[in-house]
Amino acid sequence: MSKLGFTRAEFPEGFAFGTATSAYQIEGVKFGGCGESHWDTFAATPGNVERAEDGWIACDHYNRWEEDLDLIRDAGFDAYRFSTSWARVMPDGESVNGEALDFYDRLVDGMLARGIRPFATLYHWDLPSALADKGGWTNRDVAAWFADYSRTVMARIGDRVEATATINEPWCVAWLSHFMGIHAPGLRDIRAAARAMHHVLLAHGTATQALRAEGIDNIGIVTNLEGSDPVDDRPETLAAHARNHAIYNEWFLSAVFKGEYPEAALEGLEPHLPTGWQEDFATIQAPVDWLGINYYSRHRIVNAGGPWPQIGYADAVEETTAFGWEVTPHHLTNFLLWASREYSGDLPIHITENGMAGHDYLLDGEVPDPQRIKYLRDHFAAAKAAMDQGAPLAGYFVWSLLDNYEWAHGYDKRFGLVHVDFDTLERTPKASWHAMKEALKSG
C-alpha cells in the first residue's frame, strides 16, 4: 500500500488524478504584456497583503512552464487544472493581447504532448483594473464582459481543452471580497456584496450560454464549500449556523441547479439585490456538464450578535494546518453526497481543489511534509468513502502543484507539492510529491 493509502486501481478507469494552480498565483504579471488587475492595486495598498507582496514575478511560470509541466507528468498526474488570466488576455478589459493567447496555446499543447489532460478555469480572481474602474462585479455589465472574454480564450484553446470551468469560487469573488473585504477589491459593503453575489452567477450563466453557442461543451462551475458546525444547540447559534451555510454553501448551488436563493441568506441580502433579480435565473440556470467542489476545512460557528448575519467563529479544536484551518476530512464525504443528492444529481463531480498549507522547509535538498501526506491520505479516503456511497466523483485535483502567491497572505503560506525558493525560483519536489508519484504508479 502506498503512503497515501490508495492505489490507482481502486478508482474507476478514466478517473482524473490531477493537480491545480491559478494564473495570478504562479505566472508573473511582469511578463508577456499582462495588464493590471484589481489584485495588483489591492496588493499595492498598505495593510491588505502580508509584506505588501504581489504577483509581479510569482513563480515565473510564464517562462518556466515547460519545467512545471514536466513535474506534473513525472508525478504521474493525468490532468492539470490551470486558469487563464483575464488581465493578461485583455489588459485594458477590451482589446486582446495576442501574446497571452499564444502563451496559453503553447501551454495546452505542452500538456497534450506530455499526456496531460487540460482542465481550464476562465476566472480565478484577476479582474482587469479597467473593468474594476467601471464597478467590476457590482456592475451588471460584467456578465457581458466576462462572456466576451470567455469566447476569446476558448476560440483559441477550446478545441483542445477537456473541461472548462467558468468561475472559481464565486463565494470568494463576491462575499469574501465585497462583504468581508479580505480579497480584492477589499470592500465591506452589503449592497456591493449582494450585487456581486448575483452578478457572478449571471456572468457564469451568460458565459456558459455564449460558449455553447460557439460549440464548446463540458462546461462546469467551481464552488468552494466550507464545513461548519454550531458550537451549541441554542436557537441563536443554530440560526447563525444556518445563515453561514446558506451564504457559503447553498447560495451558488441553489441558484445554478434550482433557480432560487436560500431564504436564510435572502433575509439579509434581498433588500440589496438589483431590481428584477428573479428574472435572471433563466440565464443563471444554463445547464452545466459537471460540478467542481473545492474543500479544505471547517469553522465552528457562534452567534456574534450585532447586525445581520451575526456569524462568528470559535477557536479550532481539531488538528490545524499552517493556515490555522481545522483538518476535518469527514466533511468532504458529506459534501460530495449532499451536493449530488440536493443539487447536481448524476452529473460528474470533480474535487477541483483540496490540500493544505504547511510549514515546509528545504533540508539537505529535500522537503519533508508528513502532515500533508497524512492530510491527503485522509481526504482521499474520505473521497473514496463518498464514492462507495454513490457519489459520482470523476476527479481529484490536489492544490497546489507549486508553492505560490497565496493572495492576502503573500508567499508565506505554502500549499505546494513542489517547494519553490522565491529568491532563486528553484523547484524541489516535496515528500508529498513523491508519495503521489508512488500512489499513482501503484495498482
C-alpha positions in Angstrom: 0.0 0.0 0.0 1.2 3.5 -0.8 1.9 6.1 1.8 -1.3 7.8 0.7 -3.3 4.7 1.4 -4.7 4.1 -2.1 -3.8 2.7 -5.4 -4.9 3.9 -8.8 -6.7 0.6 -9.3 -9.2 1.4 -6.5 -10.7 4.2 -8.6 -12.7 3.9 -11.8 -11.0 3.8 -15.2 -10.7 7.4 -16.5 -10.7 8.9 -13.1 -8.8 12.2 -13.3 -5.9 12.4 -10.8 -4.7 15.9 -11.1 -3.1 19.0 -9.6 -4.1 22.6 -9.9 -2.8 26.2 -9.9 -4.1 29.6 -10.9 -2.6 32.2 -13.3 -2.1 35.2 -11.0 -0.6 33.0 -8.3 2.2 31.5 -10.5 2.7 33.2 -13.9 4.2 36.5 -13.0 2.3 39.6 -14.3 5.6 41.2 -15.2 5.8 39.2 -18.4 4.0 38.9 -21.7 2.1 42.2 -21.9 -0.1 41.4 -18.9 -2.4 44.2 -17.8 -3.0 45.5 -14.3 -5.7 43.7 -12.3 -7.5 44.7 -9.1 -5.2 42.3 -7.3 -2.2 44.5 -8.2 -3.9 47.6 -6.9 -5.2 45.8 -3.8 -1.7 44.5 -3.0 -0.2 48.0 -3.5 -2.5 49.3 -0.8 -0.8 49.2 2.6 -2.2 46.6 5.0 -4.0 44.4 2.5 -1.3 41.8 1.9 1.4 40.5 4.2 4.6 42.3 3.4 2.8 44.0 0.6 3.7 41.1 -1.7 2.1 40.8 -5.2 2.2 38.6 -8.3 4.8 40.6 -10.2 7.1 37.6 -10.7 5.3 34.9 -8.6 6.7 31.6 -9.6 7.8 32.8 -13.1 5.6 30.1 -14.6 5.2 32.2 -17.7 8.8 31.4 -18.6 9.2 28.1 -16.7 6.0 26.4 -17.8 7.8 23.5 -19.5 9.7 22.6 -16.3 6.4 22.8 -14.4 4.5 20.6 -16.9 7.4 18.1 -16.6 6.8 18.0 -12.8 3.1 17.2 -13.4 4.0 14.4 -15.9 6.7 13.0 -13.8 4.5 12.6 -10.8 2.1 10.6 -12.8 -0.8 13.0 -12.8 -3.4 12.6 -15.5 -4.7 16.1 -15.6 -3.8 19.7 -14.8 -6.3 22.4 -13.8 -4.9 25.8 -14.8 -6.5 29.2 -15.2 -6.3 31.8 -17.9 -5.8 35.4 -16.8 -8.4 37.9 -17.8 -6.0 40.8 -17.2 -3.4 39.1 -19.4 -5.7 38.3 -22.3 -7.5 41.7 -22.2 -5.1 44.1 -20.5 -7.5 47.1 -20.8 -10.6 45.0 -20.4 -11.4 45.2 -24.2 -8.5 44.7 -26.6 -6.9 41.3 -27.0 -3.3 40.6 -26.2 -2.0 38.2 -28.8 1.0 37.2 -26.7 -1.3 35.9 -24.0 -3.3 33.7 -26.3 0.0 32.4 -27.8 1.2 31.6 -24.3 -2.0 29.6 -23.4 -1.8 27.9 -26.9 1.7 26.7 -26.0 0.7 25.7 -22.5 -2.2 23.5 -23.7 -0.1 21.9 -26.5 2.6 21.3 -23.9 0.1 19.4 -21.7 -1.1 17.3 -24.6 2.5 16.5 -25.7 3.1 15.1 -22.2 -0.2 13.1 -22.0 -1.8 15.6 -19.5 -5.5 16.3 -19.8 -6.1 20.1 -19.8 -8.8 21.4 -17.4 -9.2 25.2 -17.9 -10.7 27.8 -15.5 -11.6 31.1 -17.1 -11.7 33.3 -14.0 -9.6 32.9 -10.9 -9.9 36.4 -9.5 -7.7 38.7 -11.7 -10.3 41.2 -12.9 -8.7 43.9 -15.2 -8.4 47.2 -13.3 -10.1 48.9 -16.3 -13.2 46.9 -15.5 -12.9 47.4 -11.8 -13.0 51.1 -12.6 -16.4 50.5 -14.1 -17.7 48.8 -10.9 -16.4 45.3 -11.6 -18.6 42.6 -10.1 -21.1 45.2 -8.8 -21.9 46.3 -12.4 -24.4 44.1 -14.2 -22.5 44.6 -17.4 -19.8 42.3 -16.0 -21.8 39.4 -17.3 -21.4 40.5 -20.9 -17.7 41.5 -20.4 -17.0 38.0 -19.0 -18.8 36.3 -21.8 -16.7 38.2 -24.4 -13.5 37.3 -22.6 -14.6 33.6 -22.4 -15.3 33.4 -26.1 -12.0 35.0 -26.9 -10.0 32.5 -24.8 -11.9 29.4 -25.9 -11.8 30.4 -29.6 -8.0 29.8 -29.3 -7.8 26.8 -26.9 -11.3 25.3 -26.7 -10.7 22.7 -29.3 -8.0 21.0 -27.1 -9.3 21.6 -23.6 -11.1 18.6 -22.0 -13.2 20.6 -19.5 -13.8 24.2 -18.8 -14.9 25.9 -15.6 -16.3 29.4 -15.9 -15.6 30.9 -12.4 -13.6 29.6 -9.5 -15.1 30.0 -6.0 -17.8 32.6 -6.5 -18.2 33.0 -2.7 -14.6 34.4 -2.7 -15.3 36.6 -5.7 -18.3 38.1 -4.1 -18.7 37.7 -0.3 -15.1 37.4 0.9 -14.1 40.3 -1.4 -17.1 42.7 -1.1 -18.6 42.0 2.3 -15.6 40.8 4.4 -13.1 42.9 2.5 -10.3 40.3 2.7 -9.7 39.9 -1.0 -9.6 42.3 -3.9 -11.4 44.8 -4.3 -11.4 44.8 -0.5 -14.9 46.3 0.0 -17.0 45.9 3.2 -20.4 46.9 1.8 -23.6 44.8 1.9 -25.1 46.4 -1.2 -21.9 45.7 -3.2 -21.7 42.2 -1.8 -25.3 41.4 -2.7 -24.9 42.6 -6.2 -21.6 40.7 -6.6 -23.3 37.6 -5.3 -25.9 37.9 -8.0 -23.7 39.2 -10.9 -21.1 36.5 -10.5 -23.8 33.9 -11.2 -25.3 35.9 -14.0 -21.8 36.1 -15.6 -21.4 32.3 -15.2 -24.7 31.7 -16.9 -24.1 34.2 -19.7 -20.7 32.8 -20.5 -22.0 29.3 -20.4 -24.6 30.2 -23.0 -22.1 32.0 -25.1 -19.6 29.2 -25.1 -22.3 26.6 -26.0 -23.3 28.8 -28.9 -19.7 28.5 -30.1 -19.7 24.7 -29.9 -17.9 24.4 -26.6 -19.1 21.7 -24.2 -18.1 20.0 -21.0 -18.6 23.2 -19.0 -18.8 23.5 -15.2 -18.6 25.8 -12.3 -16.2 25.5 -9.3 -17.7 26.2 -5.9 -15.9 26.2 -2.6 -17.7 24.6 0.2 -16.8 25.0 3.9 -17.6 22.6 6.6 -19.3 24.1 9.6 -20.8 23.0 12.9 -22.6 25.0 15.5 -20.8 25.2 18.9 -24.0 24.5 20.8 -27.7 24.0 20.2 -29.0 27.4 21.4 -31.5 28.8 18.9 -29.4 31.9 18.1 -26.4 29.7 17.4 -28.3 27.4 15.1 -29.7 30.4 13.3 -26.2 31.8 12.8 -25.0 28.4 11.5 -27.9 28.2 9.1 -27.1 31.7 7.7 -23.4 30.7 7.3 -24.3 27.5 5.5 -26.8 29.4 3.2 -24.4 32.2 2.3 -21.3 29.9 1.9 -22.6 26.6 0.6 -26.2 26.9 -0.6 -26.4 30.3 -2.4 -24.5 29.4 -5.6 -25.5 25.7 -5.9 -29.2 26.6 -5.3 -29.1 29.3 -8.0 -27.4 27.1 -10.7 -29.4 24.0 -10.0 -32.7 25.1 -8.6 -33.1 28.7 -9.8 -33.6 30.1 -6.3 -31.7 31.6 -3.4 -31.9 30.2 0.2 -34.2 32.1 2.5 -31.7 32.2 5.3 -29.4 34.3 3.0 -32.2 36.4 1.4 -33.4 37.7 4.8 -30.3 40.0 4.8 -29.4 40.3 1.1 -32.7 40.7 -0.7 -33.1 44.4 0.0 -29.8 45.0 -1.7 -30.2 42.8 -4.8 -30.7 44.5 -8.1 -34.2 45.2 -9.4 -35.6 42.2 -11.3 -33.0 39.7 -10.0 -35.5 36.9 -10.1 -35.7 37.2 -13.9 -32.1 36.3 -14.3 -32.4 32.7 -13.1 -33.3 31.5 -16.6 -29.7 32.5 -17.6 -28.1 31.5 -14.3 -29.5 28.0 -14.7 -27.8 27.4 -18.1 -27.1 23.7 -17.9 -23.7 22.6 -16.8 -22.0 19.3 -17.5 -20.1 18.9 -14.2 -19.7 20.4 -10.8 -16.4 21.4 -9.2 -16.0 21.3 -5.4 -13.1 22.9 -3.6 -12.8 21.7 0.0 -10.2 22.5 2.7 -11.6 22.9 6.2 -14.5 23.8 8.6 -15.4 26.5 11.0 -17.2 26.2 14.4 -20.0 28.8 14.2 -21.1 31.1 17.0 -23.7 33.9 17.1 -21.6 37.1 17.0 -24.5 39.4 17.9 -24.9 42.8 16.3 -26.3 43.3 12.8 -27.1 40.6 10.3 -25.7 38.0 9.6 -24.3 37.6 13.2 -21.8 34.9 12.1 -18.8 34.4 14.3 -16.1 31.7 14.6 -15.0 29.8 17.6 -11.4 28.5 18.2 -10.4 25.4 16.4 -10.5 22.1 18.4 -9.1 19.7 15.9 -5.6 19.5 14.3 -4.9 22.6 12.3 -2.7 23.5 9.3 -0.2 26.4 8.9 -3.2 28.5 8.0 -4.9 27.6 11.3 -7.6 25.7 9.3 -9.0 22.6 11.0 -8.4 19.2 9.4 -11.9 17.6 9.1 -12.0 15.2 6.2 -15.4 13.8 7.0 -17.0 17.0 5.8 -15.6 16.2 2.3 -17.5 12.9 2.3 -20.6 14.7 3.5 -20.4 17.5 0.9 -19.9 15.1 -2.1 -23.0 13.2 -1.1 -25.0 16.3 -0.2 -24.2 18.2 -3.4 -25.1 15.3 -5.6 -28.3 14.5 -3.6 -29.6 18.0 -3.3 -28.4 19.7 -6.5 -26.3 18.1 -9.2 -27.8 14.6 -9.3 -25.9 12.2 -11.5 -23.6 14.9 -13.0 -19.9 14.2 -12.6 -18.3 15.9 -9.6 -14.6 16.9 -9.5 -12.8 17.8 -6.3 -11.1 20.7 -8.1 -9.1 21.7 -5.1 -8.0 20.0 -1.9 -4.8 20.5 0.0 -3.1 22.2 2.9 -0.6 24.9 3.9 2.4 23.5 5.7 5.5 24.8 7.5 7.7 23.4 4.7 11.4 23.8 4.7 14.2 22.7 2.4 16.6 20.5 4.4 19.6 18.9 2.7 18.0 19.1 -0.7 14.7 17.5 0.5 11.4 18.8 1.8 9.7 16.5 4.3 6.0 17.3 4.7 4.5 14.4 6.7 1.4 16.4 7.7 0.5 17.0 4.1 0.9 13.3 3.3 -1.4 12.5 6.2 -3.9 15.2 5.1 -4.0 13.8 1.6 -4.3 10.2 2.8 -7.3 11.1 5.0 -9.0 13.2 2.3 -8.5 10.6 -0.5 -10.1 8.1 2.0 -13.0 10.5 2.6 -13.5 10.9 -1.2 -13.4 7.1 -1.7 -16.0 6.7 1.2 -18.3 9.1 -0.7 -17.9 7.1 -3.9 -18.6 3.9 -2.1 -21.9 5.5 -1.1 -22.8 6.6 -4.6 -21.2 10.0 -5.1 -20.5 10.4 -8.8 -16.9 11.6 -8.3 -14.9 11.7 -11.5 -11.7 13.5 -10.5 -9.5 14.8 -7.7 -7.1 17.8 -8.1 -4.6 18.4 -5.4 -4.0 22.1 -4.6 -1.4 23.0 -5.4 1.4 22.0 -7.8 3.7 24.8 -6.6 4.2 26.9 -3.5 2.8 30.2 -4.8 1.3 33.6 -4.1 -1.4 32.9 -1.5 -3.3 36.1 -2.0 -3.6 38.3 1.1 -1.0 36.1 2.8 1.6 36.7 0.2 4.3 34.0 -0.2 4.2 32.8 3.4 1.7 30.0 3.2 3.0 27.0 1.3 0.4 24.7 -0.3 2.6 23.1 -3.0 3.6 19.6 -3.7 6.7 21.3 -5.0 8.8 23.7 -2.9 9.7 27.0 -4.6 12.6 29.1 -3.4 11.2 32.6 -4.1 14.7 34.0 -4.3 16.1 31.6 -6.9 12.8 30.2 -8.2 14.3 26.7 -7.9 11.7 23.9 -7.7 12.2 21.0 -5.3 9.6 18.2 -5.2 8.4 17.6 -1.6 7.9 14.2 0.1 4.2 14.6 -0.8 5.0 14.8 -4.5 7.0 11.6 -4.2 4.1 10.0 -2.3 1.7 11.0 -5.1 4.0 9.5 -7.6 4.2 6.3 -5.7 0.4 6.0 -5.3 -0.3 6.8 -9.0 2.2 4.2 -10.2 0.7 1.5 -7.9 -2.1 -0.8 -8.8 
